[in-house]
Amino acid sequence: MKEVKTLKDVPEEKFIVGGSAACQGCGAVLGLKLTLKALGKKTIIVNSSGCMTLLPVYPYTPFKVPWIHVAIENGGAVASGICRALKMKGRTGVNVVVYAGDGATYDIGFQALSGALERGDNFIYVCYNNESFGNTGVQRSSATPYGAYTTTTPPGKNSHVGNPKQRKPLNKIVAAHGIPYVATASVAYPIDYIRKLQKASKIKGPKFINLLSPCQPGWGFDTYNTIDVGKLAVDTGFWPLYEIENGKFRLTMNPGKLKPVEEFLKTQVRFKHLQKKDIMLIEQDIKNKWRKLLKGNFWES
Ligand SMILES: Cc1ncc(C[n+]2csc(CCOP(=O)(O)OP(=O)(O)O)c2C)c(N)n1
């Protein structure tokens, strides 16, 4: 596998063809394309129920690699099973990749993920994070950020900001399992993501990548804006890009001076109810966390 340093190095060959039931501008489908470009043909995808499950419609499939749809709660367990089967058959060099949404990862499939991390099997877990249960109508998940409108957190008399809770600190929870590789990524920064996948594929044991995947209908932006929205998430510090390799934390992208988070929030309908004072709170929280990350203090961020 050729190491990708610039866009020119990204392989031409695609293992997912165009045309599927996904929404226009879907960040998660782009993430899947990049995943397969990075890892190549010898890859088995395990997909926990969610939006991506709609891509193959029997007997048709856009995939040129094996694709296994599993119940939303057991992506980690199925990955473990496949790893054991490959071992018994003496097959090496196959990437076992779970591609699961944040609802499947942070919430419903969390026990299977934790179990697989603890068993230490050799797989990559990519959480394509659109910050809601997208497929069933954009309900809040524990990855939904503070202040976001979802269909189960409408702003109103119970909470004027919409979702009143901070996200579950899943990256820390995963890292606390002591696995060799944990990273964040964004579909809007493809080279960073591809490099992380390629690094992960060379490391033995469980690897976890939390991939921010903007969701056009769920977040409320124009279909052509997926990349701009995804970039603003990183450039404002809303979604910092980092990796933790064998316990060592490293920021993989430092935009220098962060842009005001309002520039990210105002691109999306899900934040349009927020008032100045709410935005200031979000900004302060991001700055606090960012200061800690700049010092390499991941655990307190
Ligand atoms: C145990 C169980 N509960 C609920 C569902 C219904 N369900 C199917 S897809 C889905 C949404 C999954 O959300 P997420 O994992 O974030 O992926 P996305 O839909 O956003 O792609 C839900 C709740 C299910 N299939 N199984």
The ligand as an SDF file (V2000), in Angstrom:
LIG
                    3D

 26 27  0  0  0  0  0  0  0  0999 V2000
  -31.7430   -2.5370   19.0210 C   0  0  0  0  0  0  0  0  0  0  0  0
  -32.1860   -1.6060   17.9560 C   0  0  0  0  0  0  0  0  0  0  0  0
  -32.7430   -0.4370   18.3210 N   0  0  0  0  0  0  0  0  0  0  0  0
  -33.1470    0.4300   17.3740 C   0  0  0  0  0  0  0  0  0  0  0  0
  -32.9880    0.1440   16.0490 C   0  0  0  0  0  0  0  0  0  0  0  0
  -33.5000    1.0850   14.9930 C   0  0  0  0  0  0  0  0  0  0  0  0
  -32.4500    1.7540   14.2780 N   0  0  0  0  0  0  0  0  0  0  0  0
  -32.0590    1.3710   13.0300 C   0  0  0  0  0  0  0  0  0  0  0  0
  -30.9380    2.3960   12.3670 S   0  0  0  0  0  0  0  0  0  0  0  0
  -30.9610    3.3850   13.7340 C   0  0  0  0  0  0  0  0  0  0  0  0
  -30.1570    4.6490   13.7800 C   0  0  0  0  0  0  0  0  0  0  0  0
  -28.7070    4.3990   13.9940 C   0  0  0  0  0  0  0  0  0  0  0  0
  -28.0480    5.5960   14.2690 O   0  0  0  0  0  0  0  0  0  0  0  0
  -26.5090    5.7110   14.0500 P   0  0  0  0  0  0  0  0  0  0  0  0
  -25.8180    4.5320   14.5810 O   0  0  0  0  0  0  0  0  0  0  0  0
  -26.0770    7.0350   14.5750 O   0  0  0  0  0  0  0  0  0  0  0  0
  -26.3160    5.6690   12.4800 O   0  0  0  0  0  0  0  0  0  0  0  0
  -26.9930    6.6430   11.3680 P   0  0  0  0  0  0  0  0  0  0  0  0
  -28.4180    6.2230   11.2680 O   0  0  0  0  0  0  0  0  0  0  0  0
  -26.8560    8.0450   11.8560 O   0  0  0  0  0  0  0  0  0  0  0  0
  -26.2560    6.3450   10.1230 O   0  0  0  0  0  0  0  0  0  0  0  0
  -31.8400    2.8870   14.7060 C   0  0  0  0  0  0  0  0  0  0  0  0
  -32.0980    3.5100   16.0160 C   0  0  0  0  0  0  0  0  0  0  0  0
  -32.4040   -1.0970   15.7020 C   0  0  0  0  0  0  0  0  0  0  0  0
  -32.1910   -1.4320   14.4350 N   0  0  0  0  0  0  0  0  0  0  0  0
  -32.0110   -1.9520   16.6770 N   0  0  0  0  0  0  0  0  0  0  0  0
  1  2  1  0
  2  3  1  0
  2 26  2  0
  3  4  2  0
  4  5  1  0
  5  6  1  0
  5 24  2  0
  6  7  1  0
  7  8  2  0
  7 22  1  0
  8  9  1  0
  9 10  1  0
 10 11  1  0
 10 22  2  0
 11 12  1  0
 12 13  1  0
 13 14  1  0
 14 15  2  0
 14 16  1  0
 14 17  1  0
 17 18  1  0
 18 19  2  0
 18 20  1  0
 18 21  1  0
 22 23  1  0
 24 25  1  0
 24 26  1  0
M  CHG  1   7   1
M  END
$$$$
